[in-house]
Amino acid sequence: MDGVAGVRDAVGPSGGGRHLLSDGELRRELTAMGGTPPAVLDHPQLWELFAPVIRADLRINETWRPGPAAVPLPVPLSVFGGRHDQVAPPHLLGGWAQTCEPFLGIRLFEGGHFYFQDRLPEVTRHIQEEIRRALLYSHTPSACAVTS
């Protein structure tokens, strides 16, 4: 368990992470994670386009680590996650509380890593609620404040 929020590194068979997996292994990993349509994974030209982007995203997630912070960032933060997420499991999400002040909490939804895909209206509503809560911590009114 490493990283800014305690999210463990995803390590492939070679010990280097998902971004270093073979195309076949990476496709199997992505299928297990959900979120990437089979049409992208199974179509050679689409895979050729998207594989470098997916690998770059995974590489950043698996290799970048911030330096030690002297103090938590002075910004309100809420963390959202899926109850059955195998990539960023709920028990590791609390690590984000150490990175900011104030920490507004964790909100879990049914589903895995891509929990939001099947519940966009619900997640969007909760994001709006969290933005309103975060704005309460602002000392100066924001021009982008959310109104009902």
C-alpha positions as CSV (number, residue, x, y, z in Angstrom):
1,M,0.0,0.0,0.0
2,D,1.7,3.0,-1.3
3,G,1.0,6.3,-2.9
4,V,-0.7,9.5,-1.9
5,A,-4.0,8.0,-0.8
6,G,-2.7,4.6,0.2
7,V,-3.8,3.1,-3.1
8,R,-1.6,0.1,-3.8
9,D,0.4,-0.1,-7.0
10,A,-1.0,-2.4,-9.6
11,V,1.8,-4.8,-10.4
12,G,1.9,-7.1,-13.3
13,P,3.8,-10.4,-13.6
14,S,7.1,-8.6,-14.3
15,G,6.7,-6.5,-11.2
16,G,6.4,-3.3,-13.3
17,G,2.7,-2.6,-13.4
18,R,-0.2,-2.9,-15.8
19,H,1.3,-0.4,-18.2
20,L,4.0,-3.0,-19.0
21,L,1.8,-6.0,-19.6
22,S,1.5,-7.5,-23.1
23,D,-1.4,-6.5,-25.2
24,G,-3.2,-9.7,-24.4
25,E,-2.6,-9.4,-20.7
26,L,-3.6,-5.8,-20.7
27,R,-6.8,-6.5,-22.5
28,R,-7.7,-9.2,-19.9
29,E,-7.0,-6.7,-17.1
30,L,-9.1,-4.0,-18.7
31,T,-11.9,-6.5,-19.3
32,A,-11.8,-7.5,-15.6
33,M,-11.8,-3.8,-14.5
34,G,-14.7,-2.9,-16.7
35,G,-15.2,0.5,-18.3
36,T,-13.5,-0.2,-21.6
37,P,-16.0,-1.3,-24.2
38,P,-15.2,-4.7,-25.9
39,A,-15.5,-2.9,-29.2
40,V,-12.3,-1.0,-28.4
41,L,-10.5,-4.0,-26.9
42,D,-11.3,-6.4,-29.8
43,H,-11.0,-4.0,-32.8
44,P,-7.3,-3.9,-34.0
45,Q,-7.4,-0.3,-35.3
46,L,-9.2,1.0,-32.2
47,W,-6.9,-0.9,-29.9
48,E,-3.9,0.6,-31.8
49,L,-5.3,4.1,-31.2
50,F,-6.3,3.7,-27.5
51,A,-3.6,1.3,-26.2
52,P,-1.0,4.0,-25.9
53,V,-3.4,6.4,-24.1
54,I,-4.5,3.6,-21.7
55,R,-0.9,2.6,-21.0
56,A,0.1,6.2,-20.4
57,D,-2.8,6.6,-17.9
58,L,-1.8,3.4,-16.1
59,R,1.9,4.4,-16.1
60,I,1.2,7.7,-14.4
61,N,-1.0,6.1,-11.9
62,E,1.5,3.3,-11.1
63,T,4.7,5.2,-11.1
64,W,4.2,8.9,-10.0
65,R,4.5,9.6,-6.3
66,P,4.3,13.1,-4.8
67,G,7.1,14.4,-2.6
68,P,6.4,14.6,1.1
69,A,4.0,17.5,1.8
70,A,4.8,19.8,4.7
71,V,1.1,20.5,5.4
72,P,-2.2,19.2,3.9
73,L,-3.4,21.3,0.9
74,P,-5.9,23.9,2.1
75,V,-8.8,22.7,-0.1
76,P,-11.9,20.7,0.8
77,L,-11.9,17.3,-0.7
78,S,-14.5,14.6,-1.1
79,V,-13.7,11.1,-2.2
80,F,-16.0,8.9,-4.3
81,G,-15.6,5.2,-4.9
82,G,-17.3,1.9,-5.7
83,R,-18.0,-0.5,-2.9
84,H,-16.7,-3.4,-4.9
85,D,-13.7,-1.6,-6.6
86,Q,-10.7,-4.0,-6.9
87,V,-8.5,-1.2,-8.3
88,A,-9.0,1.4,-5.5
89,P,-10.7,-0.6,-2.8
90,P,-12.8,1.4,-0.3
91,H,-10.6,0.5,2.7
92,L,-7.7,2.4,1.1
93,L,-9.7,5.6,0.2
94,G,-9.3,7.1,3.7
95,G,-5.7,7.9,2.9
96,W,-6.9,11.0,1.0
97,A,-7.8,12.5,4.4
98,Q,-4.1,13.2,5.0
99,T,-3.7,15.3,1.8
100,C,-6.1,18.1,2.5
101,E,-7.9,20.2,5.0
102,P,-10.8,19.9,5.4
103,F,-11.5,16.4,4.3
104,L,-15.2,16.1,3.6
105,G,-15.4,12.3,3.7
106,I,-15.9,9.3,1.5
107,R,-19.0,8.5,-0.4
108,L,-19.4,4.9,-1.7
109,F,-21.7,3.7,-4.4
110,E,-22.7,0.2,-5.5
111,G,-20.4,-1.1,-8.2
112,G,-16.7,-1.5,-9.1
113,H,-14.1,0.8,-10.4
114,F,-16.5,2.3,-13.0
115,Y,-19.5,2.5,-10.6
116,F,-20.6,5.9,-12.0
117,Q,-21.4,4.6,-15.5
118,D,-24.7,3.0,-14.4
119,R,-25.7,5.8,-12.1
120,L,-24.7,9.2,-13.7
121,P,-27.7,11.2,-12.4
122,E,-27.2,9.9,-8.8
123,V,-23.4,10.5,-8.9
124,T,-23.9,13.9,-10.5
125,R,-26.4,14.9,-7.8
126,H,-23.9,13.9,-5.1
127,I,-21.1,15.8,-6.8
128,Q,-23.2,18.9,-6.8
129,E,-23.9,18.4,-3.1
130,E,-20.2,18.1,-2.3
131,I,-19.4,21.2,-4.3
132,R,-22.0,23.1,-2.2
133,R,-20.4,21.8,1.0
134,A,-16.9,22.7,-0.3
135,L,-18.0,26.2,-1.0
136,L,-19.0,26.7,2.6
137,Y,-15.3,26.5,3.5
138,S,-14.4,29.3,1.1
139,H,-13.6,32.6,2.7
140,T,-14.6,34.5,-0.5
141,P,-17.8,33.9,-2.5
142,S,-17.0,32.2,-5.8
143,A,-18.3,33.4,-9.1
144,C,-18.9,29.7,-10.0
145,A,-21.0,28.9,-6.9
146,V,-23.7,26.3,-7.5
147,T,-27.2,27.6,-7.1
148,S,-30.5,25.7,-7.0
